[in-house]
Amino acid sequence: MNPPFIEIMDTTLRDGEQTSGVSFVPHEKLMIARMLLEDLKVDRIEVASARVSEGEFNAVRMICEWAARKNMLHKVEVLGFVDGRVSVDWINGAGGKVINLLAKGSEKHCRYQLKKTSEEHIEDIKYTVAYALDKGLDVNLYLEDWSNGINNSPEYVYELIDGLKDIGIKRFMLPDTLGILNPLEVIGFMRKMKKHYPELHFDFHAHNDYDLAVSNVLAAVLSGVKGLHTTINGLGERAGNAPLASVQAILKDHFNATTNINESRLNEVSRIVESYSGISIPANKPIVGQNVFTQVAGVHADGDSKNNLYFNDLQPERFGRVREYALGKNSGKANIRKNLESLGLELDEDSMRKVTDRIIELGDRKEIVTQDDLPYIISDVLKHDTASSKVKLHSYFVTLTKGLKPMATLSIEIDGKMYEESSSGDGQYDAFVRALRKIYKDRLNREFPMLVNYAVSIPPGGRTDAFVQTVITWNHEDKEFRTRGLDADQTEAAIKATIKMLNLIN
């Protein structure tokens, strides 16, 4: 038996945007759409709901114009409603060629929300479908609340599909709208659908209210569905939808299923969506979380050095990532050796013991240690020039005055030579960095790294004198790395992290 091919429809830009607090502006939607189709190679994308707003109309129009130039317009879908001609005209006016028509998949929704009989609803659907086809649109049909429908009113579901299966609908999409199903129920209900309608194309759309979205998606695959709906990072209403990265990994590794997904771009797209949505990815989220390819225990690092004893099929390189080895109180020499190898450094056993002891001491104080900190720790512990500071901040002065832009003046030594510069900025730290950029660009003719991310953590308890940790992610010569600064003042912590970065690249 050949492994099944599963069609992936990503709905980050429609259902994912229904995450509380998330709203993409048109150019963000266009950027995500391009990455989903060109980089990740998803088969289809659902990009908006019809009739929502003028901004949504402009976003759909921009995406459709781009997709038409790339011969991908047939992959762009918009949610529409059984409203006569209104949704079809909206989608057609925006340049769309596929409508995902939202019908009622349970008798309860039909009777109490629409206040119509099944026969009346079927006739309304037929009218909208006929009009859409006449306008040259492809039609897919959502059976909203299908999970409750097939459970509580299966005859209604069958009546609906019997009345619609021969009118030109391309796909019947079965959502677990309220996230109520478990995998055994999915298998049972989906097999009923396949038994009644073996010739139809069914998609499954999972919600994660019981944290079962991924499990339910895979149960649907076992039952013979041809298409799955996902979102980047699992975004979606309430508890979200099935995350594409997890679904892809399990389909490939556990079911030998094939998709068109380019796994190597999953992490990159995930970070873009994280940035645009403002919804942070949990550090332990499978595939795309910051920590999921990081070994913490020293015994694991030791095993990795001895025939990869702690590896599984989820190799980070598959997803455009690398394996890391954490430095902290649980580390041990094996973790430190792995980090030293990456830096091209070697230490004798006595030096390794001293450095290990210092890292454990820092870990006990809850300080975070990274590979980028390692040369400084070695220098401090062993008192040699492994990480001699070629960039030294001698003094700086920042101002913050109501009604005026913040200003910064600094005096810095670089390779033994003193430089002074001033600049304004949108904040005190921004002014400081702008002054630094002037020195590097105008005086030294050097590239200043790009700031990729800036994160501040403050310990709970409300103490105003507590230490603030600032973690800054930089990109320099196509390499990303992080530096940290610790101080009671947030600006000072950020400046410490910045000077540490300059010494790393100098």
N, C-alpha and C positions, 0 to 999 in steps of 0.2 A: 504494500500500500504506500503510495507516494505521500510525503508529508503535506499537510494542508497549507494552502496559501491564504493568509488572513489580510484582508483589506483594512487599513487603519484610517479612520476619519478623526482628525483632531479638532476639538471644539473649544480650545482655549479662548478664542476670540469671541465666542458667544456664551456658552455655558460657563466657561472659566471666568469670564468677565462678570458673571453674576455673583462672584465672591464678594462678600461684604467689604466695602471700601476700595474696590478695584474699578478703575475706569481708564481705559486706554484712549489716548487721543489719536486722531486719524493717522498721523505719521508713524506712531508706535505700532498701530495695527498693521500698517503696510510693511514695516520692518519685520514684525513677527511672522506675517503671512509669507514673506519672501524666504525667511529662514526655514519655516516649516516645509515649504514645497521644494525649494532649491537645495537646501543643505541637508535637512533630515529626510527628505524624499517621502513624506507622508502622502497617501493616495488622494485624500480629500481634506478640505478644511471648511469648517462652518464659521463664518466670520461675523455674523450679526443677527439681530432680530429685526424684521421689517417694522416700519412705522414708529420706531423708538424716538428718533430725534434727527435734526438736520445734520448734526455731527456724525451720526451713524450712517446716514445717507452718503455723506462726503467720503467717509472711510471706505464704504463698500465700493463707491465709484472709483476711488483711487486704486483699490486692490484689483478690481475687475479690469481697469485699463492696463495695469501692469501685467496681470495674468493673460490678457488677450495678446499682448505683445510677445509673451513667452509661450503661447499656445497651451496655456494651462487653465483657461477660463472654465472648462468643464469640471475642474477640481474645486471650484469655489462655490460654496453653498450658503444660502441664507434661510433662516427660519421664517416661515410665513404662517398665516392663520386662515382658517376657513371663514373668510369675510367677503365672499363674492369675488370682486375683482381688485379690491384695494391692495392687498399684499402683493399680488402678482404685478400690478402696475408699478408699485414701489420698487420691487426688485428689478423689473424690466427697465425702469427708468434709470436705475443705478448701473445698468450694464450687466446685471447678473443673468446667468443662464440655468441655474438650478435652484429650485425651491424645496425646502424641507417642510412639508405641510404638517402642521400640528393638529391632529384629530384626537378625539377622546377615546382612549383605549379601555375604559371601564364604564359599565352601565351607570354606576353611581355618578361619575363626572358628567356623563351625557344627560342624565335625568335632572341632577340638582344644579349643575353649573349652567348648562345650556337650556335646561327646561324643554328638552326635545326628546322625541322617541328615536330609537335607533334608525328607523326608516327615514325620518326627516333629516337626521344627521348624515346618513349615507347620501341622500340626494344633494345636500349642501356641498359635501365633499366632491361629489361627481361634477357639480357645476364649476367649482374652482379648479379642479384638475383639468377639465376640458378647456377652460379658458387659458390656463397656463400652457397646456400643450399647443393650443392655437397660437400663442405668442412665441412659441419656439423654446420654451423652458422644459428641462427635465424635471420630473417630480419624484421625490421620495416622501414617504408618509411616516410620521411619528405617531405611534399609538400611546398617547400620554396616559400615565398610570396603568400601563399594560400589566405590571406585576400584580396589582390588586385586581385588575380585570380578569386575568387568566385564573386567578385563585378564587375569586368570588362570583364572577359572572362569565364563565368560559363560553357559554352559548352566545353571549353578546359579542365577544371577540370574534368567534367564528362567523357570525352573521355579518359583522363589519367587513371582514376580509373576503368572505364569499361575494359580497356586493361590490368589492373594489378591485379584486385581483386581476380582472381582465380589461381594465380601462386605461392601461398605459403607465401605471406606477412602476418605477424602476426598482425601488428598495422599500421593504417594510421594516421600520426601525422600532425595536422593542425596548423601551426604557423602564428601568426600575426607578421610577420617578422619585419615590420617597425612601429609597434605599432600604427596603424591608426584607429583601430575599437573602437566603443563605445558599451556599453552593449546591446542596442537594435539591433544593426547590428549583433552582435555575435549571439543573439537569432535567428534572421531571417536567417542568413547564415547557422548556425549549424542545424537548423530544416530542411533546404533544404537538407543538407548532410544526415541527418538521414532518411528523407523521401525517398531519392533515394537509400540509402544503409543501410537498417535497421539491416542487419546482421553483418556489419563491426564494428570493434573496433576502435573508434576515440579517440585520445589524442588531447588536446588543449595546445598550447604553446604561452603565452602572453608576450608582451613587454610593457614597462611602459612609453612610450614617452609622452603620455597625462595624466599620473598619473592614468590610468584606468586599469592597469594590474589585480589588485585584483577583481575589479568589472567585468571585462570581463571574468575572470576565473569562477566566480560564475554564470554569465549568461550562460556560456558553460555548467555548471552542470545542470542548469535549463532546458537546451535543450537536455540533455541526453548523454553527453560525458562520457566515462568510465575512462579516465585518464587525469591527469593534470601534467604540468611541472612547477617546482618551483626552486628557489635557496635560499640558506641561506642568510639572510639579504637583499634579493632582488638584489644581485650582477648580473651583466650582461652588455652587450654592450649598449652604450649610457646611457639611463635612467634606464637600468636594467630590471629584470624579476619580476614575482610575488613572493613575499617573503613567504617562507614556513610557518613561524609562523602565519602570518595574515590569510593565506588561510586556515590553519588547524582550527584556532579558529572560523572563520566564517562558515566553513563547518559544524562544530559540533554544534555551538550555534544557527545558523540561518536556517540551512537546515536539521538538524538532520541526516546529512550524516555520514557514518562511514568510517574510514581509519584505517590503521595499525600504525599510528604515535604515538609515546610515547611522549606526551606533556611535561612531567616533565624534559626531557633532551634538550628541545629546547633552553633554555637560555645558557646552558653550551656549546652546539655545536656552537651557535651563537658567543660566545666570542672567541672560538678557531679560527673560520673562520675570525673574526675581527682581531685577532692577526696575523695570517698567511698572510692575504690579505693586511694588512696595511690600510684598508678602515674603518674608524671609524663609529660606529653605532650612528646615531643622538640620542640625549638624549630623544627626544619625539617620537621615532619610536615605534609603537604599539608592545606590547608583550615583546620585548627584549630591548627597550630603558631604559636608566638608571633611568629616571624620571617617567615612566608610571605607577608605582605603588606607587607613592609618593603623599600624600595629602599635599597641601601647605596652603590653607585657614583654619583658626582655626575653622570656622563653620563646615567644612567637618569632621574634627577630632572629634568635639563634636557630630555630627550626627552618626559617626561610633560607638561612645560609647553608643548611644541610639538606639539600635536595628539595627545597620549596615545600617543606612539610605542612605549612599553614596556608597554602594557596588553594583557591577553588577556581571554578570556571569564570568567576567574575573578575577577570584580570583588568586592572584599571586602564591599561593601554587600549582596551576595546572601546572605552568611552572617552578617549582623549585625555586621560589623567595618568598620574604616576603614583606608585605606592610610597607612603611615607612612614617614618618610624618616630613615634612620639618621644619627647624627652621630658621626663618627670620622675616622680618618686618610684614609679613602677618600672623604670627603664632598664637599667642594667647595662653591662658592657656591650652586649650584642646590638642594642638599639643605637648606642653611641657610635659603634664601629660602622654601622650602616650609614649613618649621617656623615661620618668622617670620609667614608668612601666617596660619597656624592660630592664632597668638597675637595677631594684629592689630598686629604691630610692623613698622616699616620702618627700614632703615639705608642710609646713603649708601655709595658704593663703597669709600671708604677705611676706614670702620668695618667693612664686610663683610670686607675683607681681613684686618683685625686679628683679628676674631672667628674667621674661618676658620683663621688660623694658630694660634690658641690651641686650637681643637678638634683640629687635627691633632697638636699637641704632646701634648695629653691622650691621644689615641688611640695615639700611639707609646709612651706609658707604660702602655698596656693599661687605662686608666681608661674606664669606660662612661659615655657622655654621652647624655642624653635630652632631649626637648623641654622637660621640666620644669626641667632644669638651665640651659637657654639664657638666661633672664633674668639669672641669677646670673653667668654667664660674661660677658654683655654689660656688666653693671654693673662687674665686676672689670676687664675689659679697657679699657672706655671711661671708667671712673671717674665715672659719673653715677648718678642715682637711679632707674634703670629698675627695680631690684629692691631698693629700700631695705628693710632688715629692720625690720618693725614688731613682730616678736616676737623677743625676745632672752632667752636663758637665762643668767641671771647666776650661778647656782650650783645644785648638787644634791648630795644625799647618799643613797647606797643602802646597805643592810645585808643581809647574808646570814649567818644563824646557824642551825646545825643544831638542828632541833626547833621552830623558830619561822618564821612567815611572813616573807618579805622585806619590808622597809620602804623607802620613798622619801620624801624631803623635798626640795622644790625652791623656788627663788626665780626668778620669771620676769617680764619686762617686756612688757606688751602695750599697744600704742598709747600708750606713755609712762607707763603706770601699773604699779606693782609689785604682785605677788601672791605669797603664800606658801601652800603647802599640803603635807599629808602623807597617805600612804595605805599600806596593806598590799596585797599581791598574791600571785599564784601564782609569780611570779618577779620579779627586780629590774626588768626592763623593764615588766612588767605593773603593778607597784606605781607606777612612774613615770607610766605612762599613766593609771592610775586617779586619781592626784593631779591630773593635767592635766584630766581629765574633770570633776572636782569644780569646778575653777576655771571651766571653760567653761560648765558646766551651772548651777551655783549662784550664781556671781558675775557672769558675763557674760550668762547666759541665751542662750547660743549652742549650736548643734548641733555636736558633735564628730564628725568623720568616722569611718566604720566601717572597721576594719582588715580587708581582704579576704584578703591573703596576706602572708607574712613569709618571706623567703628569705635564707639566709646562704651566702656563698661564701668559702672559705678556700684560699689558694694551696697547691699540693702541696709537699711537702718536709719537713713536720714542724716548721717553725720556730714557736716559741711567740710570737715578737715580730712575726710577719708581719701585714700589714694584713688586716683582715676587711672585706668589703663586705656591707652589709645592704641589701636591696632590699625595700621595703614597698609593697604595693598598697593604695590607699585608695579608698573610695567616698564621695563628697560631692555631695549634690544630684543624685543619679542619674548622676554622671559618675565613671568610674574613672581613676585616674592613679597613677604610681609615683614614689617619691622614694628616693634612695640616700644612704647614709652610709658613710664610709670611716675606719677607725681600727684600731689594734692591739687595742682592747678591743671585744668584740662588743656589749656594752650601750651603750657610748659611740657606736658606729657607728649603732645603732638610734635612739638619742636624737638624733643629728645629722639622720638622715632624718626624724624626727618634727618637729623644729623647722623644717626646710626645708618640710615639708608645711604647717605652720601659717602660714608666711609666704605660701605660695601661695594659701591660701584667705582670708587676712585682708583 
